[in-house]
Every structure is written in structure tokens, then in C-alpha cells.
Amino acid sequence: MLQSIFEAIPDPRSKQGQRYELSYVLLFSIFAMLSQATSYRKIHTFISTHVEKLTTHFGLSWTRAPAYTTIRNIIQGLRPDDMEVAVQAATALMRDPASNGVTFLSGDGKKLRHSFDRFADRQAAEMFSLFAGDEGLILAHIDLAEKSSEIPVVQSLLETLELTDTIMTVDALHCQADTIKAASEHAVDVLVQVKANQPTLLEDCQRTASSAQPVDHYQEPVEKQRNRIESRTVDVFAPDQVTDTDKWGGAIQSIIKVFRDREVFDTQSKTWRDTSEISWYISTRLVDAETYCKGIRQHWGVENRNHYVRDVTLHEDASRIRVQPTVFARLRSLTLNILRVNHVKNISQEVYANALNFSRLFRYPELGLGMPPN
């Protein structure tokens, strides 16, 4: 599957320079990244170690593995937009077409912290990604230009998305009238947190909750884990008391209040410490409180199931790739998607096991590889 999708990527090299097929260089790079490779040199080491098995299994005429500089030049020569098309095509084939109720997509930006280049006076690259929390899949990316903001990127994304029965969740940075209006005008629903960056709207939310009855209420079961006991209550209100109706254009369809209560055990003092907080959200859609509770919790999956794993296990933050870093980042996303769709819970242990046993790579049906070589 992957190899045929990679074949559709335009090859920027001249015909004379295509000694190593682009599609197989990318496929073997995914193999390597599934086996703990985090750099061009490690991808080269993986291919070099298994070159005989790989060339025999795929019927290639390679006499030896490409040098790491060749692998680097091939990948760095690709356009991020072309790589994005391939990643989205592959991910679309991995997704379960069955839809059960409202789907939440989490949107968030991430900086590739060590991709800066002081000699070229270039800041670290940054990407905005869409994450399907219930599936654990990264669906799409948009590269952010230097010194630009996520806000216009999200607004343009809302104009191009064609999603039904889907709510996009974003953080308080995107609590902007233009963002809410763009979502409403293009029939894409959003759920966004309200903080002090919109003081009047925040006061409206608080006043609504104090003077009106919720249209729906949900008490989440108490969650107990390690040294923490947590409970949360979600109330959904009709937006009858929004002050700046002209500003928001009537696009706000619900106000959501989330009350969190936590009891944390202090191992030093041997006492329980109680903390509580209230968070406010608005949405362009009105659904039940339990559904909103699910969506709000899922939003943080983009941090702990995507960003954290990329940095800690795939070493994205530590990567010093400075030329086309977002192309390599998209390969990381595809690697994570393959593992997630195979219900891998511990990414670190899985890639370590793959590094110890080459044949394990043939257990992922999404790769379309058939039986492993002897």
C-alpha cells in the first residue's frame, strides 16, 4: 500500500540521478523509523544492515544500500505539500469508515525546536496538525510560515475542510470572532476554550451559568488512578446572554461549563490536597453534555498521545534536521499512524522490539508487504 502511494510523489531528481527509487527509499525509511531510527544516518544503518533481505524481497537491483547523504538529499529534495498529499492518502486508507456519533478532531501547533538555523537566520519550523483523538491518528498538517500565527491558518483550514458530524477542538488562542464566523459560514463546527483573552465573552459565560438553568448536565464517573481522585461535571447552556452579538454573528450555539475537582495525595505529608477549577468553552454546535465532556478530554490527546510521543520516543525535539524538517516530521506522523492503527499502546517498547527482530515489520498489514523474507 505505502509503496504505491509513494510512487505518486513527484521525484525532483533528474532521470540520471534516480539510481535508487524514491518510493522504496521512503518505504525503507518508514521501516527504519518503525525500528527506532531517528535520523538519516540511522535510516542508512538500518537499510545497510538489511539490504540483502530488502532487495531480494522487493526484487530490486540495488547492489548496495544508498549512502546516508543520498537518503538525506532524496528526502530533503521533496516538497512538503507533495509529502502531505501522500500522508493524507495513506491515513485515509487506515481510518475506519464507520462513524458512531460526533467525531472530535483536535487542532494544535507544534514547533520543531532544534530545526532552527542561525547561519541562515531561520527560526525553528512549526506545524499545525489535526489529530483524531478516538483513533489516535494524525490526519493532516499545515506548515506555519516564520513569524506567523496559528489563527489565520485555522481560519483558512475551516474554509477548506469538508467534514460532517465533526467538531474541531482548538485552544483559547483561537477564541476569535473571525474563527467562529468562518466555522459557521462553512458548516464546520468548532469547540474552543474561553479565557481572559476574551474578557467580555468570559463574563457572559459566567453570568449565563449563574442565572440560567443548563439545557443538559453530565456527571462523569469518578476517576481514581495512582495518587489522584478526579471528578468532573459538565453543564451546557443556551447562549442567551452574549453581549457582543454583532461581533460573534450569532454563531455561538452553546456555552459549556466544566467543573473539575481533584484530590491529590501528597506522599511527603501523607495528606490529601483538594483542588478545583472551572473552565469555559463555546461551540458552534449544540450537543449533549456527555459528548462535550468526551471531546474536551480528547483534545489533550494531541499533547500526550502525539506531541509527547514524538518528542520522547521519536526524538523530534532533539532532531537537528534543518533542511525541510517538516518532510521528515511527516514521516514520523506516518510511522505513528501505522503503530496506532495496529492498536500499539506502548510505542517505545514496540519500536525497540522491531529493532531487535526485522520480521516483526511484516506484521503491519498497512504496509502491504505479504510474507517476510527468510
WOBEL-V108606 format. One record per pair of residues at least 12 apart in sequence whose C-alpha atoms are under 8 Angstrom apart, sorted by the first residue. I is the first residue (numbers start at 1). J is the second residue. Records with the same first field share a line. If there is no record, write none. Layout:
I = J, J
//
This chain:
1 = 90, 366, 367, 368
2 = 27, 90, 366, 367, 368
3 = 23, 24, 27, 367
4 = 23
5 = 86, 89, 90
6 = 22, 23, 26, 27, 86
7 = 22, 23
8 = 86
9 = 23, 82, 83, 86
10 = 78, 82
11 = 78
12 = 77, 78
20 = 62, 66
22 = 74
25 = 71
26 = 75
28 = 43, 47
29 = 43
30 = 331, 334, 335
31 = 361
32 = 46, 47
33 = 332, 335, 351
34 = 335, 351, 354, 355, 361
35 = 351, 352, 353, 354, 355
36 = 314, 351, 352, 354, 355
38 = 314, 315, 316, 319
39 = 319
40 = 68, 69, 71, 72
41 = 68
43 = 68
44 = 65, 66, 67, 68, 71
47 = 65
48 = 64, 65, 66
51 = 64, 65
53 = 373, 374
57 = 372, 373
75 = 327, 328
76 = 323, 324, 325, 327
77 = 324
78 = 327
79 = 327
80 = 324, 326, 327
83 = 327, 330
84 = 140, 141, 330
87 = 140, 330, 331, 334
88 = 139, 140
90 = 334
91 = 137, 138, 139, 334, 337
92 = 139
94 = 338, 341, 366
95 = 135, 341
101 = 165
102 = 165, 166, 167, 291
103 = 132, 134, 165, 166, 167
104 = 132, 133, 134, 166, 167, 168, 169, 295, 298, 299
105 = 130, 131, 132, 133, 166, 167, 168, 169, 299
106 = 130, 131, 132, 133, 168, 169, 170, 298, 299, 300, 301, 302
107 = 128, 129, 130, 131, 168, 169, 170, 299, 302
108 = 128, 129, 130, 170, 171, 302
109 = 126, 127, 128, 129, 150
110 = 126, 127, 128, 129, 307
111 = 124, 125, 126, 127
112 = 124, 125, 126, 127, 316, 317, 319, 325
113 = 125, 317, 318
114 = 317, 318, 319, 320, 321, 322
115 = 319, 320, 321, 322, 323, 325
116 = 322
117 = 322
122 = 146
123 = 146
125 = 143, 144, 145, 146, 325, 326
126 = 143, 144, 145
127 = 141, 142, 143, 144, 326
128 = 141, 142, 143, 144, 150
129 = 141, 142
131 = 301, 302, 306
133 = 298, 299, 301, 302
134 = 298
135 = 340, 341
136 = 301, 305, 306, 337, 340, 341
137 = 336, 337, 340, 341
138 = 306, 333, 334, 337
143 = 326
151 = 173, 174, 179
154 = 174, 179
155 = 178, 179, 182, 183
158 = 182, 183, 186, 188
159 = 182, 183, 186
161 = 188
162 = 188
163 = 188
164 = 188
166 = 188, 189
167 = 188, 189, 190, 191
168 = 188, 189, 190, 191
169 = 190, 191, 192, 295, 296, 299
170 = 190, 191, 192, 193, 299
171 = 192, 193
172 = 192, 193, 194, 195, 197
173 = 197
174 = 192
175 = 192, 193, 194, 198
177 = 247, 248
178 = 248
180 = 248, 251, 252, 284
181 = 248, 249, 251
183 = 284
184 = 251, 284
189 = 283, 284, 285
190 = 283, 284, 285
191 = 281, 282, 283, 284
192 = 281, 282, 283
193 = 279, 280, 281, 282
194 = 279, 280, 281, 282
195 = 280
200 = 243
201 = 242, 243, 244
202 = 280
204 = 241, 242, 243
205 = 241, 242, 255, 280
207 = 241
208 = 237, 239, 240, 241
209 = 237, 257
212 = 237
213 = 237
214 = 235, 236, 237, 238
215 = 235, 236, 237, 238
216 = 235, 236, 237, 288, 289
217 = 233, 234, 235, 236, 288, 289, 290
218 = 233, 234, 235, 289, 290, 293
219 = 231, 232, 233, 234
220 = 232, 233, 234, 290, 293
227 = 264, 265, 266
228 = 262, 263, 264, 265
229 = 262, 263, 264
230 = 260, 261, 262, 263
231 = 260, 261, 262
232 = 258, 259, 260, 261
233 = 258, 259, 260
234 = 256, 257, 258, 259, 289, 290, 292, 293
235 = 256, 257, 258, 289
236 = 254, 255, 256, 257, 288, 289
237 = 254, 255, 256
238 = 253, 254, 255
239 = 252, 253, 254, 255
251 = 284
252 = 282, 283, 284, 285
253 = 282, 283, 284, 285, 286
254 = 282, 283, 284, 285, 286
255 = 280, 281, 282, 283
256 = 280, 281, 282, 283, 289, 292
257 = 278, 279, 280, 281
258 = 278, 279, 280
259 = 276, 277, 278, 279
260 = 276, 277, 278
261 = 274, 275, 276, 277
262 = 274, 275, 276
263 = 275
309 = 347
310 = 332
313 = 347, 348
314 = 332
316 = 329
338 = 364, 366
342 = 364
359 = 372, 373
//
